[in-house]
Amino acid sequence: MTKIDSVGWGNVVIDGQKFDQVVISGEKVIRREVEKLEKLFGTTHVVADWEQKLLMEGNPEIIILSSGQGGVMEISQEVKEKLAKPGAEMKSPRPWKGEVSSLRGKNPPLADRLRFLLHSSPPMERRGILKREIKVLLTPQAVSEFNRLTSEGKKVNALIHTTC
């Protein structure tokens, strides 16, 4: 289990190793590509597409985004929605069996029954699709929350922005 030992202005220590800014994806700690972010966006105050993919890897229950020491890094609503959005990665191990209650008593042909089962869309909770919780916190609080949640056995990925 990954543990964040400490965080300061411009650095974070994880499992005894010092980094500047990171994405934590499962057991992987990936240094943020600060130079690439600055070249492409003029700032590190963004969550790039490749970082979003890392944050969604491994089907985390919770994604923590640190907004910096002073909260200068603003996380757009679009990014939060994309990260929280249920999708194929979030399907539970129990597949949805479907239901035919609306067909009972009608005795439609087999082809119509199969078409109904293939194209009907049950509520999300019956399909086993979860919605990730997204937490945007100042960096010190993000670190504390990450450590607390992972110690409770939660699957948590995080982006730790250590400045501003």
C-alpha positions as CSV (number, residue, x, y, z in Angstrom):
1,M,0.0,0.0,0.0
2,T,1.4,3.4,-1.0
3,K,1.8,5.9,1.8
4,I,2.6,9.6,1.6
5,D,5.1,10.3,4.3
6,S,5.2,14.1,4.0
7,V,4.5,17.0,1.7
8,G,6.0,20.5,1.5
9,W,6.3,23.3,-1.0
10,G,7.4,21.7,-4.3
11,N,7.9,18.2,-2.9
12,V,6.2,15.1,-1.7
13,V,7.8,12.1,0.0
14,I,6.2,8.7,-0.8
15,D,7.4,5.5,0.7
16,G,10.7,7.3,1.5
17,Q,11.3,8.6,-2.0
18,K,11.2,12.3,-2.8
19,F,9.2,13.7,-5.8
20,D,8.1,17.1,-7.0
21,Q,4.6,16.4,-8.2
22,V,3.0,13.0,-8.8
23,V,0.1,10.9,-10.0
24,I,-0.6,7.9,-7.8
25,S,-2.3,5.1,-9.7
26,G,-2.7,2.0,-7.6
27,E,0.8,1.0,-6.4
28,K,2.5,3.1,-9.1
29,V,3.9,6.6,-8.3
30,I,4.4,8.5,-11.5
31,R,6.2,11.8,-11.6
32,R,4.1,14.5,-13.3
33,E,5.6,15.6,-16.6
34,V,6.0,19.2,-15.4
35,E,8.1,20.3,-18.5
36,K,5.5,18.8,-20.9
37,L,2.6,20.4,-19.1
38,E,4.3,23.8,-19.1
39,K,5.2,23.5,-22.8
40,L,1.7,22.4,-23.9
41,F,-0.4,24.5,-21.5
42,G,1.9,27.1,-20.1
43,T,1.2,25.9,-16.6
44,T,1.1,22.8,-14.3
45,H,-2.3,23.9,-13.1
46,V,-4.1,21.4,-15.4
47,V,-4.9,17.7,-15.3
48,A,-3.8,16.5,-18.7
49,D,-5.6,13.7,-20.7
50,W,-2.8,11.3,-20.0
51,E,-3.0,12.0,-16.3
52,Q,-6.7,11.5,-16.3
53,K,-6.2,8.0,-17.8
54,L,-3.7,7.2,-15.1
55,L,-6.1,8.4,-12.4
56,M,-8.9,6.1,-13.8
57,E,-6.6,3.0,-14.0
58,G,-7.4,0.2,-11.7
59,N,-11.0,1.2,-11.1
60,P,-10.5,3.4,-8.0
61,E,-13.4,4.1,-5.7
62,I,-12.1,7.6,-5.0
63,I,-9.9,10.0,-6.9
64,I,-8.2,12.8,-4.9
65,L,-7.1,15.9,-6.8
66,S,-4.9,18.3,-4.8
67,S,-5.4,21.9,-5.8
68,G,-2.0,23.0,-4.5
69,Q,-0.8,24.4,-1.2
70,G,-3.0,27.5,-1.6
71,G,-5.7,26.1,-3.9
72,V,-4.5,28.0,-7.0
73,M,-4.9,24.9,-9.3
74,E,-8.5,24.9,-10.3
75,I,-10.0,21.6,-11.5
76,S,-12.6,22.2,-14.2
77,Q,-16.1,20.8,-13.8
78,E,-15.5,18.9,-17.1
79,V,-12.4,17.1,-15.7
80,K,-14.3,16.2,-12.5
81,E,-17.3,14.9,-14.5
82,K,-15.0,12.9,-16.8
83,L,-13.2,11.3,-13.9
84,A,-16.4,10.5,-12.0
85,K,-18.3,9.2,-15.0
86,P,-19.2,5.6,-14.8
87,G,-17.8,3.5,-17.6
88,A,-16.6,0.1,-18.7
89,E,-13.7,0.3,-16.2
90,M,-16.2,0.6,-13.3
91,K,-18.4,-2.4,-13.9
92,S,-18.7,-4.7,-10.9
93,P,-17.8,-8.3,-11.2
94,R,-21.5,-9.3,-11.1
95,P,-23.1,-9.0,-14.5
96,W,-26.6,-7.7,-15.0
97,K,-29.0,-10.6,-15.8
98,G,-31.7,-8.4,-17.3
99,E,-35.4,-8.5,-16.5
100,V,-38.5,-9.2,-18.6
101,S,-41.2,-8.0,-16.3
102,S,-42.6,-5.6,-19.0
103,L,-42.9,-8.6,-21.4
104,R,-44.8,-10.9,-19.0
105,G,-48.2,-11.9,-20.2
106,K,-47.5,-10.7,-23.7
107,N,-45.8,-13.8,-25.1
108,P,-43.8,-12.0,-27.8
109,P,-41.8,-14.0,-30.3
110,L,-38.3,-15.1,-29.1
111,A,-36.6,-12.6,-31.4
112,D,-38.5,-9.7,-29.8
113,R,-37.7,-11.0,-26.3
114,L,-34.0,-11.2,-27.2
115,R,-34.0,-7.8,-28.7
116,F,-35.6,-6.4,-25.6
117,L,-32.9,-8.0,-23.4
118,L,-30.1,-6.7,-25.6
119,H,-31.3,-3.2,-25.9
120,S,-33.0,-2.4,-22.5
121,S,-31.1,-0.3,-20.2
122,P,-31.6,-1.0,-16.5
123,P,-30.8,1.6,-13.8
124,M,-27.1,2.0,-13.2
125,E,-27.1,0.3,-9.8
126,R,-28.6,-2.9,-11.3
127,R,-26.0,-2.9,-14.1
128,G,-23.3,-2.8,-11.4
129,I,-21.8,0.5,-12.5
130,L,-20.5,2.7,-9.8
131,K,-19.7,6.4,-9.8
132,R,-16.3,7.4,-8.6
133,E,-16.1,9.9,-5.8
134,I,-13.9,12.9,-6.7
135,K,-12.4,14.9,-3.9
136,V,-10.7,18.3,-4.6
137,L,-8.6,19.3,-1.6
138,L,-5.8,21.6,-0.7
139,T,-2.5,19.6,-0.8
140,P,-2.1,19.0,2.9
141,Q,-5.7,17.8,3.3
142,A,-5.4,15.7,0.1
143,V,-2.4,13.9,1.6
144,S,-4.1,13.3,4.9
145,E,-7.3,12.1,3.2
146,F,-5.3,9.8,0.8
147,N,-3.5,8.2,3.8
148,R,-6.7,7.8,5.8
149,L,-8.7,6.2,3.0
150,T,-5.9,3.9,1.8
151,S,-5.4,2.7,5.4
152,E,-9.1,1.9,5.5
153,G,-8.6,-0.3,2.5
154,K,-10.2,2.0,-0.1
155,K,-9.0,2.0,-3.7
156,V,-7.7,5.6,-4.1
157,N,-5.8,7.2,-6.9
158,A,-4.5,10.8,-6.6
159,L,-2.8,13.7,-8.3
160,I,-0.6,15.6,-5.9
161,H,0.2,19.2,-6.9
162,T,2.8,20.5,-4.5
163,T,3.1,24.2,-5.2
164,C,0.7,27.2,-5.4
